[in-house]
Amino acid sequence: MTGSHTKNIGRFFRKNRVRARVSGAPECPRLSVFRSLRGISAQAIDDVSGKTLCSAYLRELPKGKKANTVAGAREVGKLLAKKCLDSGIQRAVFDRNGYRYHGRVKALAEGAREGGLTL
């Protein structure tokens, strides 16, 4: 097996371990993060009905703030918090999706908190 293959298998097992404990409801959805080499995205998911309530992606940001950095991830978190608050969601549970709570993932969570969302 190659290095990236085993890395993704490990993330899959960590993801399932986290998802066994974290579940979202309409009043308190699950905020799931996806990180790639090109960007970062997050979505608020209602696990009861299986629907995405709102989402934010790095490419949605204004021209000057699109960098795939910690600062860009923080802006994505703020954008998601704004969308959630506009749709009447004040609280969410954070699902790091198997990634370490570090760097861009941590910055997105902090940006969502700065935007007014309670995690």
Buried (B, 14 or more C-beta within 10 A) or exposed (E): EEEEEEEEEEBEEBBEEBBEEBBBEEEBBBBBBBBEEEBBBBBBBBBEEEEEBBBBBBEBBEEEBBEBBBEBBBBBBBBBBBBBBEEEBEEBBBBBBBBEEEBBBBBBBBBBBEBEBEE
